[in-house]
Amino acid sequence: MTFQLSVNGRSHAVDVDPSTPLLWVLRDTIGLTGTKFGCGIAQCGACTVFLDGKPLRSCALPVSAVGSQSVITIEGLSGREAEAVQRAWVARDVPQCGYCQSGQVMSAVALLTEVKKPSDRDIDLAMTGNICRCATYVRIRAAIHDAAKSLEG
C-alpha cells in the first residue's frame, strides 16, 4: 500500500505494509538513519521523532497511523530550541557511545519548546523513558538547564 508522508518538510510516497512501524519506514525506505532502534516496544526512547510537533516513539507506531501529520526526525530538527540543545550537548560533552542521543535530543527540544525554565523535576519527567546505557543523565540534565538559560536572552 502506498502512503504519502511529510518528513522533515519533504513529501515521500512509500509503498509498505500498513503495519510497518514508522521507524523502519524512516530508516529503510526513506534512508534517514539518525532515528535509532533500541527496544521495539516504545520503552527506551532511541526512536523518538516528532509527529505534528509532539514527541513519540516511532518503533511502535504503524505507518498507517501517521496520516497527514508531519514527521520531524533528528535530521530535520531546527529552530532556537534545537540549536540551544545541540550547543549545550557539545559544551557538556553529553554523548559517550551516542546511540541514544538522537532520542535524547528530540525529547529535550520538545521539553524546552513547552517549558522555558524547566526544573529538575520537569526534566526528569520529560526525559523519562529515554534510556542512556552509558548513564550520562547528570550531563543531560545539566545540558538542558544550560540550553534553557541560553534561550532566556
Backbone as CSV, one residue per row, in Angstrom:
resi,resn,N_x,N_y,N_z,CA_x,CA_y,CA_z,C_x,C_y,C_z
1,MET,0.853,-1.173,0.000,0.000,0.000,0.000,0.899,1.236,0.000
2,THR,0.496,2.273,-0.708,1.296,3.488,-0.795,0.771,4.540,0.179
3,PHE,1.703,5.111,0.946,1.395,6.183,1.896,2.179,7.414,1.504
4,GLN,1.538,8.562,1.639,2.190,9.839,1.375,2.560,10.425,2.735
5,LEU,3.864,10.557,2.991,4.332,11.062,4.278,5.046,12.393,4.100
6,SER,4.847,13.287,5.053,5.613,14.529,5.120,6.671,14.333,6.190
7,VAL,7.931,14.236,5.744,9.042,14.006,6.666,10.071,15.114,6.475
8,ASN,10.325,15.833,7.549,11.295,16.934,7.520,10.994,17.940,6.409
9,GLY,9.706,18.172,6.200,9.283,19.166,5.222,9.255,18.683,3.781
10,ARG,9.554,17.433,3.555,9.535,16.880,2.199,8.491,15.782,2.103
11,SER,7.897,15.652,0.953,6.880,14.632,0.714,7.549,13.343,0.232
12,HIS,7.103,12.230,0.798,7.636,10.921,0.414,6.482,9.961,0.158
13,ALA,6.456,9.340,-1.008,5.495,8.270,-1.292,6.207,6.967,-0.963
14,VAL,5.634,6.219,-0.023,6.251,4.959,0.388,5.274,3.819,0.189
15,ASP,5.756,2.767,-0.399,4.931,1.585,-0.655,5.349,0.513,0.341
16,VAL,4.606,0.423,1.454,4.930,-0.510,2.533,3.656,-1.109,3.104
17,ASP,3.810,-2.172,3.849,2.691,-2.774,4.567,2.177,-1.757,5.593
18,PRO,0.866,-1.594,5.752,0.319,-0.614,6.693,0.757,-0.803,8.137
19,SER,1.133,-2.016,8.505,1.543,-2.275,9.887,3.035,-2.010,10.134
20,THR,3.768,-1.642,9.096,5.197,-1.378,9.252,5.395,-0.209,10.210
21,PRO,6.216,-0.378,11.240,6.476,0.742,12.146,7.129,1.916,11.410
22,LEU,6.729,3.115,11.799,7.275,4.326,11.192,8.801,4.313,11.228
23,LEU,9.388,3.823,12.307,10.851,3.765,12.420,11.487,3.105,11.206
24,TRP,10.952,1.962,10.803,11.553,1.211,9.692,11.293,1.883,8.352
25,VAL,10.182,2.590,8.247,9.932,3.365,7.022,10.962,4.487,6.930
26,LEU,11.189,5.177,8.040,12.172,6.264,8.047,13.566,5.743,7.713
27,ARG,13.971,4.666,8.355,15.331,4.154,8.194,15.536,3.400,6.882
28,ASP,14.663,2.427,6.616,14.902,1.512,5.499,14.329,1.982,4.166
29,THR,13.220,2.689,4.210,12.569,3.107,2.965,13.022,4.507,2.547
30,ILE,13.033,5.432,3.497,13.395,6.818,3.173,14.903,7.045,3.300
31,GLY,15.571,6.275,4.156,17.029,6.384,4.287,17.504,7.357,5.355
32,LEU,16.634,7.716,6.290,17.015,8.610,7.391,17.381,7.749,8.595
33,THR,18.665,7.553,8.807,19.125,6.596,9.817,19.495,7.226,11.159
34,GLY,19.229,8.510,11.340,19.515,9.157,12.622,18.624,8.669,13.737
35,THR,17.412,8.288,13.430,16.485,7.734,14.407,16.865,6.274,14.613
36,LYS,17.099,5.899,15.851,17.662,4.580,16.146,16.629,3.584,16.661
37,PHE,16.898,2.311,16.427,16.132,1.214,17.020,16.813,0.841,18.323
38,GLY,16.024,0.785,19.392,16.586,0.380,20.669,15.906,-0.848,21.225
39,CYS,14.586,-0.763,21.398,13.887,-1.861,22.079,12.732,-2.448,21.266
40,GLY,12.109,-1.661,20.413,10.984,-2.143,19.623,9.651,-2.140,20.346
41,ILE,9.641,-1.681,21.608,8.387,-1.661,22.383,8.118,-0.280,23.002
42,ALA,8.708,0.756,22.434,8.468,2.146,22.840,8.853,2.437,24.287
43,GLN,9.898,1.785,24.773,10.307,1.969,26.166,11.655,2.661,26.348
44,CYS,12.485,2.728,25.320,13.845,3.245,25.521,14.058,4.654,24.991
45,GLY,13.237,5.112,24.062,13.334,6.475,23.561,14.287,6.703,22.401
46,ALA,15.072,5.710,22.016,16.038,5.900,20.928,15.363,6.262,19.607
47,CYS,14.115,5.881,19.433,13.399,6.083,18.169,12.495,7.322,18.184
48,THR,12.713,8.234,19.132,11.832,9.393,19.273,11.906,10.312,18.054
49,VAL,10.732,10.658,17.533,10.563,11.648,16.466,9.422,12.571,16.888
50,PHE,9.213,13.633,16.141,8.051,14.494,16.379,6.972,14.148,15.362
51,LEU,5.763,14.029,15.828,4.596,13.864,14.970,3.713,15.067,15.255
52,ASP,3.594,15.946,14.264,2.914,17.231,14.436,3.422,17.959,15.682
53,GLY,4.740,17.960,15.861,5.381,18.712,16.932,5.451,18.028,18.281
54,LYS,4.867,16.858,18.415,4.859,16.150,19.700,5.789,14.936,19.628
55,PRO,6.593,14.722,20.658,7.498,13.568,20.624,6.732,12.259,20.770
56,LEU,7.151,11.265,20.017,6.578,9.928,20.139,7.591,8.905,19.703
57,ARG,7.344,7.681,20.102,8.241,6.569,19.794,7.827,5.957,18.461
58,SER,8.689,6.061,17.488,8.356,5.618,16.136,8.426,4.110,15.942
59,CYS,9.017,3.385,16.884,9.130,1.932,16.717,7.796,1.225,16.924
60,ALA,6.860,1.887,17.610,5.585,1.250,17.926,4.407,1.857,17.164
61,LEU,4.677,2.825,16.304,3.612,3.488,15.552,3.555,2.942,14.136
62,PRO,2.453,2.286,13.768,2.356,1.810,12.381,2.263,2.995,11.422
63,VAL,2.874,2.852,10.285,2.876,3.932,9.302,1.453,4.342,8.928
64,SER,0.526,3.416,8.990,-0.865,3.726,8.645,-1.500,4.724,9.606
65,ALA,-0.926,4.894,10.796,-1.477,5.822,11.787,-0.958,7.243,11.618
66,VAL,0.009,7.450,10.744,0.605,8.779,10.569,-0.357,9.719,9.856
67,GLY,-1.013,9.232,8.824,-1.950,10.061,8.075,-1.276,11.286,7.491
68,SER,-1.889,12.448,7.660,-1.360,13.687,7.092,-0.481,14.454,8.078
69,GLN,-0.202,13.852,9.213,0.623,14.524,10.213,2.065,14.649,9.736
70,SER,2.707,15.710,10.162,4.088,15.986,9.790,5.054,15.258,10.723
71,VAL,6.059,14.614,10.138,7.084,13.907,10.900,8.381,14.717,10.833
72,ILE,8.994,14.922,11.999,10.322,15.543,12.055,11.249,14.546,12.742
73,THR,12.363,14.264,12.089,13.383,13.388,12.658,14.555,14.244,13.121
74,ILE,15.539,13.623,13.729,16.729,14.347,14.173,17.402,15.064,12.999
75,GLU,17.324,14.490,11.810,17.935,15.136,10.640,17.234,16.431,10.263
76,GLY,15.955,16.560,10.575,15.185,17.741,10.210,14.952,18.700,11.357
77,LEU,15.510,18.398,12.518,15.302,19.231,13.700,15.967,20.585,13.512
78,SER,15.210,21.658,13.777,15.758,23.003,13.629,15.029,23.947,14.570
79,GLY,15.505,25.171,14.618,14.881,26.187,15.458,15.750,26.547,16.655
80,ARG,15.327,27.556,17.381,16.098,28.068,18.525,16.364,26.999,19.578
81,GLU,15.319,26.269,19.951,15.483,25.258,20.992,16.438,24.158,20.542
82,ALA,16.309,23.734,19.299,17.184,22.684,18.771,18.635,23.146,18.770
83,GLU,18.869,24.367,18.329,20.236,24.889,18.296,20.806,25.027,19.698
84,ALA,19.991,25.482,20.646,20.449,25.629,22.027,20.804,24.271,22.632
85,VAL,19.959,23.272,22.389,20.222,21.930,22.917,21.489,21.359,22.282
86,GLN,21.641,21.510,20.988,22.817,20.972,20.318,24.097,21.623,20.842
87,ARG,24.085,22.940,21.042,25.263,23.635,21.590,25.566,23.142,23.007
88,ALA,24.532,23.018,23.822,24.718,22.574,25.209,25.225,21.132,25.259
89,TRP,24.739,20.290,24.358,25.175,18.889,24.313,26.676,18.827,24.044
90,VAL,27.141,19.656,23.112,28.564,19.669,22.775,29.373,20.249,23.937
91,ALA,28.921,21.371,24.493,29.652,22.028,25.576,29.784,21.121,26.803
92,ARG,28.754,20.360,27.111,28.757,19.456,28.270,29.322,18.080,27.928
93,ASP,29.674,17.873,26.670,30.215,16.582,26.235,29.301,15.441,26.672
94,VAL,28.009,15.596,26.353,26.995,14.653,26.826,27.192,13.242,26.284
95,PRO,27.327,13.039,24.985,27.330,11.658,24.488,28.598,10.891,24.845
96,GLN,28.425,9.628,25.096,29.569,8.724,25.170,29.500,7.849,23.924
97,CYS,28.670,6.813,23.944,28.570,5.987,22.735,27.729,6.697,21.678
98,GLY,26.779,7.538,22.119,25.965,8.330,21.203,24.720,7.662,20.675
99,TYR,24.538,6.377,20.939,23.432,5.655,20.321,22.063,6.239,20.663
100,CYS,21.853,6.612,21.893,20.544,7.115,22.335,20.355,8.598,22.078
101,GLN,21.392,9.268,21.649,21.382,10.724,21.674,20.356,11.384,20.767
102,SER,20.033,10.802,19.634,19.008,11.449,18.794,17.680,11.491,19.537
103,GLY,17.333,10.425,20.226,16.102,10.411,21.020,16.173,11.348,22.201
104,GLN,17.331,11.415,22.849,17.517,12.328,23.986,17.347,13.778,23.529
105,VAL,17.979,14.129,22.429,17.901,15.496,21.910,16.462,15.842,21.517
106,MET,15.781,14.925,20.850,14.390,15.181,20.452,13.521,15.456,21.677
107,SER,13.683,14.668,22.722,12.883,14.852,23.936,13.251,16.151,24.647
108,ALA,14.528,16.498,24.665,14.963,17.747,25.303,14.399,18.961,24.560
109,VAL,14.424,18.920,23.241,13.868,20.028,22.446,12.368,20.142,22.683
110,ALA,11.685,19.023,22.727,10.245,19.053,22.996,9.967,19.699,24.350
111,LEU,10.754,19.356,25.354,10.585,19.948,26.682,10.776,21.458,26.633
112,LEU,11.870,21.914,26.032,12.167,23.353,26.014,11.202,24.142,25.140
113,THR,10.541,23.484,24.230,9.511,24.142,23.430,8.286,24.427,24.293
114,GLU,8.017,23.546,25.250,6.847,23.679,26.121,7.142,24.397,27.435
115,VAL,8.307,24.148,28.021,8.661,24.690,29.343,9.957,25.475,29.204
116,LYS,9.875,26.781,29.345,11.038,27.634,29.099,12.092,27.562,30.196
117,LYS,11.675,27.383,31.455,12.613,27.270,32.572,12.317,25.979,33.335
118,PRO,12.738,24.852,32.790,12.384,23.579,33.433,13.132,23.364,34.747
119,SER,12.432,22.804,35.705,13.042,22.379,36.960,13.656,20.996,36.743
120,ASP,14.400,20.529,37.740,14.925,19.165,37.647,13.777,18.172,37.483
121,ARG,12.693,18.413,38.197,11.526,17.517,38.093,10.935,17.544,36.682
122,ASP,10.806,18.740,36.084,10.312,18.845,34.706,11.193,18.034,33.758
123,ILE,12.500,18.176,33.949,13.446,17.462,33.085,13.311,15.958,33.286
124,ASP,13.272,15.541,34.544,13.146,14.101,34.817,11.880,13.529,34.190
125,LEU,10.772,14.249,34.313,9.508,13.770,33.738,9.576,13.714,32.213
126,ALA,10.127,14.762,31.602,10.193,14.817,30.134,11.140,13.770,29.560
127,MET,12.182,13.456,30.311,13.202,12.551,29.799,12.974,11.098,30.240
128,THR,11.963,10.871,31.070,11.640,9.510,31.495,11.349,8.666,30.262
129,GLY,11.926,7.507,30.219,11.720,6.637,29.070,12.788,6.805,28.008
130,ASN,13.704,7.752,28.204,14.868,7.889,27.328,16.043,7.262,28.069
131,ILE,16.352,6.051,27.690,17.394,5.306,28.395,18.750,5.558,27.756
132,CYS,19.716,5.847,28.618,21.104,6.020,28.190,21.917,4.907,28.839
133,ARG,22.375,3.989,28.050,23.133,2.859,28.595,24.473,3.294,29.170
134,CYS,24.954,4.458,28.754,26.215,4.987,29.294,25.982,5.809,30.561
135,ALA,24.725,6.032,30.907,24.338,6.732,32.143,24.842,8.176,32.207
136,THR,24.646,8.912,31.124,25.064,10.320,31.114,23.944,11.243,31.598
137,TYR,23.081,10.754,32.455,21.905,11.502,32.890,22.249,12.832,33.562
138,VAL,23.303,12.868,34.348,23.697,14.108,35.028,24.088,15.159,33.993
139,ARG,24.841,14.768,32.987,25.239,15.716,31.931,24.046,16.108,31.071
140,ILE,23.135,15.187,30.834,21.926,15.513,30.062,21.128,16.585,30.793
141,ARG,20.896,16.389,32.088,20.140,17.374,32.867,20.850,18.730,32.857
142,ALA,22.160,18.730,33.080,22.920,19.989,33.089,22.846,20.676,31.727
143,ALA,22.929,19.903,30.656,22.871,20.491,29.309,21.499,21.094,29.030
144,ILE,20.447,20.461,29.511,19.101,21.023,29.325,18.971,22.332,30.092
145,HIS,19.498,22.377,31.322,19.487,23.648,32.074,20.293,24.715,31.326
146,ASP,21.453,24.344,30.792,22.270,25.304,30.034,21.533,25.808,28.804
147,ALA,20.880,24.912,28.102,20.128,25.301,26.902,18.999,26.252,27.270
148,ALA,18.294,25.955,28.347,17.201,26.823,28.788,17.720,28.219,29.127
149,LYS,18.858,28.271,29.810,19.457,29.579,30.160,19.822,30.370,28.899
150,SER,20.383,29.675,27.921,20.797,30.360,26.691,19.608,30.896,25.907
151,LEU,18.437,30.330,26.132,17.232,30.778,25.427,16.575,31.971,26.121
152,GLU,16.983,32.284,27.343,16.368,33.379,28.087,16.586,34.730,27.432
153,GLY,17.782,34.943,26.865,18.137,36.245,26.306,17.538,36.471,25.000
